[in-house]
């Protein structure tokens, strides 16, 4: 229950911030254009809270249905307007002012993403170095010849510093290219170029984790099963295990590396294990029962030991990436632009059938990702918020009547033909737009439910 509430709270904060920012963009530009704002609502339906304040006595409200919001402006098409306030009605503004007010909502979402990325890049982030692990047999990475421990230096002509750089560049290339050349340096300090087949991503309709489909995994050293530390008073200590012991077998199963020890112990809470260890010239058989431990909603076994460090030092697996304020702003602008274009391209490919509609996510999936990112830390949570803010901005700019992009489409027609679109046309457009929006929501909810059922 506590885990559900945590994820719900993380989702509510993201949703609340993005809705407020989007609607405040409309509100602020409307005020700058001299338009009177009657209501600023976060959510739809019956108000759960409302107050009037501000120069125009604007009503600020929180609606019962929280998935969205709106800014209601003075408009002759909705209600009679007093003669002295006609100049402040939205419908009386020039097409350029109306366009600016409508575009300000998505614009505010892009601006929020820019600011969040700027702060993250300026503050600096700890990232995984792009060191490749042993790829699964028959995968594209295995066919390309990747070997455990190779570090990626370049993807195409672009230098990379982090694992995330590699992921993003490969995703961008997979949109139009069937392969990518990755320059790597192996553990013998030889530079080699690996040609990675990217076609598997497109063939799957972009479903699932692209890196899993390519077979690219992060470096996992095969650590020998040697104990580096035994916690005093733990079940391992009481059973007689000591630092320096090498685990040879558990319940008769030979042990070659530490990950085997971790896997067996985690799955054996409350079950007695026969552990064969080598201590110098001695061969010992010890009986250990892992204790049940719970952390972040997960239950697993623990005996109170730590591995003796070997392989690459931990600090060589990560890198601190930070930028000055000017460079961070430029990188934030590129990040916002690239992700906006990528989102738009993916939406276009959904329409043409090149990308599966099963990639469309609804509120349940977004809430899950919000909770997961929040657990990883503030940096990951803010990155997630920036990404969703970009997605919201792109979605609202689609030329669908009822969305901001639909209104902008009407204004473009008005500019071209020299007069506004007829009320009848707008009414039909609203009905079509509502139908399309409901269809998108139905797809998103279906995908959410399907993910919950299938796991």
HUVEN-V931627 format. One record per backbone hydrogen bond with DSSP energy under -1.0 kcal/mol. NH is the residue of the N-H (numbers start at 1). CO is the residue of the C=O. Records with the same first field share a line. If there is no record, write none. Layout:
BEGIN
NH = CO, CO
END
This chain:
BEGIN
5 = 1
6 = 2
7 = 3
8 = 4
9 = 5
10 = 6
11 = 7
12 = 8
13 = 9
14 = 10
15 = 11
16 = 12
17 = 13
18 = 14
19 = 15
20 = 16
21 = 17
22 = 18
23 = 19
24 = 20
25 = 21
26 = 22
27 = 23
28 = 24
29 = 25
30 = 26
31 = 27
32 = 28
33 = 29
34 = 31
35 = 30
36 = 88
38 = 72
39 = 72
40 = 59
41 = 70
42 = 61
43 = 68
44 = 65
48 = 62
49 = 62
51 = 60
53 = 58
57 = 54
59 = 38
60 = 51
61 = 40
62 = 49
63 = 42
64 = 46
65 = 44
68 = 66
70 = 41
72 = 39
74 = 36
78 = 75
79 = 75
85 = 82
86 = 83
88 = 85
89 = 86
90 = 74
93 = 90
98 = 94
99 = 95
100 = 96
101 = 97
102 = 98
103 = 99
104 = 100
107 = 103
108 = 104
109 = 105
110 = 106
111 = 107
112 = 108
113 = 109
114 = 110
115 = 111
116 = 112
117 = 113
118 = 114
119 = 115
120 = 116
121 = 117
122 = 118
123 = 119
124 = 120
125 = 321
127 = 319
129 = 317
131 = 129
132 = 150
133 = 217
139 = 136
141 = 214
143 = 139
144 = 140
146 = 141
149 = 132
150 = 147
151 = 185
152 = 130
153 = 183
154 = 183
155 = 158
156 = 181
158 = 155
160 = 153
163 = 128
166 = 162
167 = 163
168 = 164
169 = 165
170 = 166
171 = 167
172 = 168
173 = 169
174 = 170
177 = 173
180 = 196
182 = 194
183 = 154
184 = 192
185 = 151
186 = 190
189 = 186
192 = 184
194 = 182
196 = 180
198 = 178
201 = 198
203 = 199
204 = 200
205 = 202
206 = 201
213 = 209
214 = 210
215 = 211
216 = 211
219 = 131
223 = 221
226 = 224
227 = 245
228 = 306
229 = 306
231 = 304
234 = 231
236 = 303
238 = 234
239 = 235
240 = 237
241 = 236
244 = 227
245 = 242
246 = 278
247 = 225
248 = 276
249 = 276
250 = 253
251 = 274
253 = 250
255 = 248
258 = 223
260 = 257
262 = 258
263 = 259
264 = 260
265 = 261
266 = 262
267 = 263
268 = 265
270 = 290
271 = 268
273 = 288
275 = 286
276 = 249
277 = 284
278 = 246
279 = 282
282 = 279
284 = 277
286 = 275
288 = 273
291 = 302
293 = 300
295 = 298
298 = 295
300 = 293
301 = 266
302 = 291
306 = 229
308 = 226
316 = 313
317 = 314
319 = 127
321 = 125
323 = 121
328 = 324
329 = 325
330 = 326
331 = 327
332 = 328
333 = 329
334 = 330
335 = 331
336 = 332
337 = 333
338 = 334
339 = 335
340 = 336
341 = 337
342 = 338
343 = 339
344 = 340
345 = 341
346 = 342
347 = 343
348 = 344
349 = 345
350 = 346
351 = 347
352 = 348
354 = 349
355 = 349
356 = 205
359 = 356
360 = 357
366 = 362
367 = 363
368 = 364
369 = 365
370 = 366
371 = 367
372 = 368
373 = 369
374 = 370
375 = 371
376 = 372
381 = 377
382 = 378
383 = 379
384 = 380
385 = 381
386 = 382
387 = 383
388 = 384
389 = 385
390 = 386
391 = 387
392 = 388
393 = 389
394 = 390
395 = 391
396 = 392
398 = 395
400 = 398
403 = 400
405 = 396
407 = 403
408 = 404
409 = 405
410 = 406
411 = 407
412 = 408
413 = 409
414 = 410
415 = 411
416 = 412
417 = 413
418 = 414
426 = 422
427 = 423
428 = 424
429 = 425
430 = 426
431 = 427
432 = 428
433 = 429
434 = 430
435 = 431
436 = 432
437 = 433
438 = 434
439 = 435
440 = 436
441 = 437
442 = 438
443 = 439
444 = 440
445 = 441
446 = 442
447 = 443
448 = 444
449 = 445
450 = 446
451 = 447
452 = 448
453 = 449
454 = 450
455 = 451
END
